[in-house]
Amino acid sequence: MNWKRSVIAILAVSALAAAAALAPAQGGGQGRGGFGGQRGFGGQFGGSDTSGLGLLNRDDVQRDLNLTPDQKSKLQALQEKSREEIRAAMQDMMGGGGPPDRQEMQAMMEKYQAAQKKEVDKILTPEQSKRLFEIRVQLAGNRAVTMPDVQKELGISDQQKAKIADLQAKQAEANQSLFQEMRDGGMDRDQLRERMQKNNEVLDAELGKVLTDGQRAKLKEMAGKPFKADPPVDR
C-alpha cells in the first residue's frame, strides 16, 4: 500500500474524531480536567485537516466564501475522488499486515494533506483560501495549534510542540477506549460523538495553557472576522 492510500485510510478511521474536533469549544470538560477514557487511537489524527476540504462541504462555509457554481462543482469532484481513494485504501488495509509506525503515519498524513491543500488552493482564489484558513482556526479554537501551518505562524517552540504532542497522545488514548466501548455495545454513535466532544473541550483548555500571552493574542487575530455557522440540525 503506497503512502497516499495509507494516510487516507487513517483519515477514514478517524472521521468521527475529526468531526468532533471541528466543533466549537464550549468549555467544561471531564471530571478534574482529564480526558474521559483510558486507551487511545483516532483523536491524535482527528481535527488536523490542513487542506480544509472537509469544511468546504458545509453550506455555511460555502456561503461565507461566496463560492461560484464552477468552484462548487470542482470541489465536489475533488471530494468524490478522495472518497474513491478512501474506499480503495480500506480494501488494501483488509489485506492484512501489521499497522505502520504511528509517527511515520503522522508524517505521511501531513504530506498527503499538504498535497490536497494545493489542489484546494487551485480551485479557490487567494482571498478565499485566506478566509478558509481563518474559519478553520476559528472553529478549532486552541486545538488549531495542533496544525503544522498554524504552529509555523505562531512560532511554536520545540518544547511547546512536545507538550502539544503529549496532550494529543493522551486524548488519543482516551478516545480509543470510547471507540472500544461503542464496539462493545456500551454506547451509540451519537453518545460517542458527545463524549469525544467533551474530550476535545479538555484538550482545548489544556492547549491554551501551552501558549504564551502573545501567541494566544495572535491566534485570536488569525481567526479573522466572526464566522456565522448554521445552527446544528437535530438528528
C-alpha positions as CSV (number, residue, x, y, z in Angstrom):
1,M,0.0,0.0,0.0
2,N,1.5,3.4,-1.0
3,W,1.9,6.3,1.4
4,K,-1.1,8.2,0.0
5,R,-3.5,5.3,0.5
6,S,-2.1,4.6,4.0
7,V,-2.8,8.2,5.0
8,I,-6.3,8.3,3.6
9,A,-7.1,5.1,5.4
10,I,-6.2,6.7,8.7
11,L,-8.3,9.7,7.9
12,A,-11.3,7.4,7.2
13,V,-10.9,5.6,10.5
14,S,-10.6,8.9,12.4
15,A,-13.6,10.6,10.7
16,L,-15.6,10.9,13.9
17,A,-12.7,12.3,15.8
18,A,-12.2,14.9,13.1
19,A,-15.9,15.9,13.1
20,A,-15.8,16.4,16.9
21,A,-12.6,18.3,16.8
22,L,-14.0,20.9,14.4
23,A,-16.9,21.6,16.6
24,P,-16.6,24.9,18.5
25,A,-15.2,24.6,22.0
26,Q,-17.7,25.3,24.7
27,G,-15.7,24.9,27.9
28,G,-16.4,22.3,30.5
29,G,-14.5,19.0,30.5
30,Q,-14.3,15.7,32.2
31,G,-14.0,15.5,35.9
32,R,-10.9,17.3,37.1
33,G,-9.8,18.3,33.6
34,G,-8.7,14.8,32.5
35,F,-9.8,13.0,29.3
36,G,-12.7,10.6,29.5
37,G,-11.3,7.2,28.7
38,Q,-8.1,5.3,29.2
39,R,-6.7,3.8,26.0
40,G,-6.2,5.6,22.7
41,F,-6.5,6.0,19.0
42,G,-8.0,8.4,16.5
43,G,-8.0,11.7,18.3
44,Q,-4.4,12.3,17.5
45,F,-5.2,12.4,13.8
46,G,-8.6,14.0,14.1
47,G,-9.1,17.7,13.6
48,S,-5.8,18.3,11.7
49,D,-7.2,18.7,8.2
50,T,-4.9,21.5,6.9
51,S,-6.5,21.3,3.4
52,G,-9.9,22.5,4.6
53,L,-11.6,20.2,2.1
54,G,-13.9,18.7,4.7
55,L,-15.1,22.2,5.8
56,L,-15.9,23.0,2.2
57,N,-18.7,20.5,2.3
58,R,-20.6,22.9,4.6
59,D,-23.2,25.2,3.2
60,D,-22.4,27.9,5.7
61,V,-18.7,27.8,4.7
62,Q,-19.6,27.9,1.0
63,R,-21.8,31.0,1.6
64,D,-19.1,32.7,3.6
65,L,-16.6,32.2,0.8
66,N,-19.1,33.1,-1.8
67,L,-18.2,30.1,-4.0
68,T,-19.2,30.1,-7.6
69,P,-21.1,27.2,-9.2
70,D,-18.0,26.2,-11.1
71,Q,-15.9,26.1,-7.9
72,K,-18.5,24.0,-6.1
73,S,-18.5,21.6,-9.0
74,K,-14.7,21.3,-8.9
75,L,-14.6,20.8,-5.2
76,Q,-17.3,18.2,-5.4
77,A,-15.2,16.3,-7.9
78,L,-12.2,16.5,-5.7
79,Q,-14.2,15.3,-2.7
80,E,-15.6,12.3,-4.7
81,K,-12.0,11.5,-5.8
82,S,-11.0,11.5,-2.2
83,R,-13.9,9.1,-1.3
84,E,-12.9,6.7,-4.0
85,E,-9.3,6.7,-2.7
86,I,-10.6,6.1,0.8
87,R,-12.5,3.1,-0.4
88,A,-9.5,1.7,-2.2
89,A,-7.3,2.3,0.8
90,M,-9.7,0.5,3.1
91,Q,-9.7,-2.5,0.8
92,D,-5.9,-2.5,0.9
93,M,-5.9,-2.4,4.7
94,M,-8.2,-5.5,4.8
95,G,-5.4,-7.4,3.1
96,G,-3.6,-7.9,6.4
97,G,-0.2,-6.9,7.8
98,G,0.7,-5.0,10.9
99,P,-0.1,-1.3,11.5
100,P,2.6,1.2,10.4
101,D,4.7,3.2,12.8
102,R,2.5,5.9,14.3
103,Q,5.0,8.8,13.9
104,E,5.7,7.7,10.4
105,M,2.0,7.6,9.7
106,Q,1.6,11.1,11.1
107,A,4.3,12.4,8.9
108,M,2.8,10.8,5.8
109,M,-0.6,12.2,6.7
110,E,0.8,15.7,6.8
111,K,2.4,15.1,3.5
112,Y,-0.9,14.0,2.0
113,Q,-2.8,16.9,3.4
114,A,-0.3,19.4,2.1
115,A,-0.7,17.9,-1.4
116,Q,-4.5,18.0,-1.0
117,K,-4.3,21.7,0.1
118,K,-2.5,22.5,-3.2
119,E,-5.5,21.1,-5.1
120,V,-7.9,23.1,-3.0
121,D,-5.9,26.3,-3.5
122,K,-6.0,25.8,-7.3
123,I,-9.8,26.0,-7.1
124,L,-10.1,28.9,-4.6
125,T,-9.0,32.4,-5.0
126,P,-6.2,33.7,-2.7
127,E,-8.8,35.6,-0.7
128,Q,-11.0,32.6,-0.3
129,S,-8.0,30.4,0.8
130,K,-7.1,33.0,3.4
131,R,-10.7,33.1,4.7
132,L,-10.9,29.3,4.8
133,F,-7.8,29.3,6.9
134,E,-9.4,31.8,9.3
135,I,-12.6,29.7,9.6
136,R,-10.6,26.6,10.2
137,V,-8.7,28.4,13.0
138,Q,-11.9,29.9,14.4
139,L,-13.8,26.6,14.6
140,A,-10.8,24.7,16.0
141,G,-10.1,27.2,18.8
142,N,-7.0,26.4,20.8
143,R,-6.9,23.0,19.0
144,A,-5.7,24.9,15.9
145,V,-2.2,24.8,17.4
146,T,-2.1,21.0,16.6
147,M,-2.0,22.0,12.9
148,P,1.5,22.4,11.4
149,D,0.7,25.5,9.4
150,V,-0.7,27.2,12.5
151,Q,2.3,26.2,14.6
152,K,4.5,27.8,12.0
153,E,2.6,31.1,12.0
154,L,2.6,31.2,15.8
155,G,6.3,30.3,16.1
156,I,5.7,27.3,18.4
157,S,8.9,26.2,20.0
158,D,10.2,22.6,20.1
159,Q,9.4,22.4,23.8
160,Q,5.8,23.6,23.1
161,K,5.5,21.1,20.3
162,A,6.5,18.3,22.7
163,K,3.8,19.4,25.2
164,I,1.2,19.6,22.4
165,A,2.1,16.1,21.2
166,D,1.8,14.7,24.7
167,L,-1.7,16.2,25.1
168,Q,-2.7,14.8,21.7
169,A,-1.5,11.3,22.7
170,K,-3.5,11.5,26.0
171,Q,-6.6,12.5,24.0
172,A,-5.9,9.6,21.6
173,E,-5.7,7.1,24.5
174,A,-9.0,8.4,25.9
175,N,-10.8,8.2,22.5
176,Q,-9.7,4.7,21.9
177,S,-11.5,3.5,25.0
178,L,-14.6,5.3,23.7
179,F,-14.4,3.5,20.4
180,Q,-13.9,0.2,22.1
181,E,-16.9,0.9,24.4
182,M,-19.1,1.6,21.3
183,R,-17.9,-1.6,19.6
184,D,-18.8,-3.5,22.8
185,G,-22.3,-2.0,22.6
186,G,-21.9,0.4,25.5
187,M,-22.9,3.5,23.6
188,D,-24.3,4.5,20.2
189,R,-22.6,6.9,17.6
190,D,-24.3,10.0,19.0
191,Q,-23.1,9.2,22.5
192,L,-19.6,8.6,21.2
193,R,-19.7,12.0,19.4
194,E,-20.8,13.7,22.5
195,R,-18.2,12.2,24.7
196,M,-15.4,12.8,22.2
197,Q,-16.6,16.5,22.1
198,K,-16.0,16.6,25.9
199,N,-12.5,15.2,25.4
200,N,-11.9,17.9,22.8
201,E,-13.0,20.6,25.2
202,V,-10.5,19.3,27.7
203,L,-7.8,19.3,25.0
204,D,-8.8,22.9,24.0
205,A,-8.4,24.1,27.6
206,E,-5.0,22.4,28.1
207,L,-3.6,23.5,24.8
208,G,-4.4,27.1,25.8
209,K,-2.1,26.7,28.8
210,V,0.8,25.8,26.5
211,L,0.7,29.1,24.6
212,T,2.2,32.4,25.7
213,D,0.0,35.5,26.0
214,G,1.4,36.8,22.7
215,Q,0.6,33.5,20.9
216,R,-2.9,33.5,22.3
217,A,-3.5,37.0,21.0
218,K,-2.1,36.2,17.6
219,L,-4.2,33.0,17.4
220,K,-7.3,35.1,18.0
221,E,-6.2,37.6,15.3
222,M,-5.6,34.7,12.9
223,A,-9.2,33.6,13.3
224,G,-10.4,36.8,11.4
225,K,-13.9,38.1,11.5
226,P,-16.6,36.0,13.2
227,F,-17.9,33.1,11.2
228,K,-21.7,32.7,11.2
229,A,-22.2,29.0,11.4
230,D,-25.6,27.4,10.7
231,P,-27.4,26.0,13.7
232,P,-26.9,22.3,14.3
233,V,-29.6,20.1,12.7
234,D,-31.4,17.8,15.2
235,R,-30.9,14.1,14.4
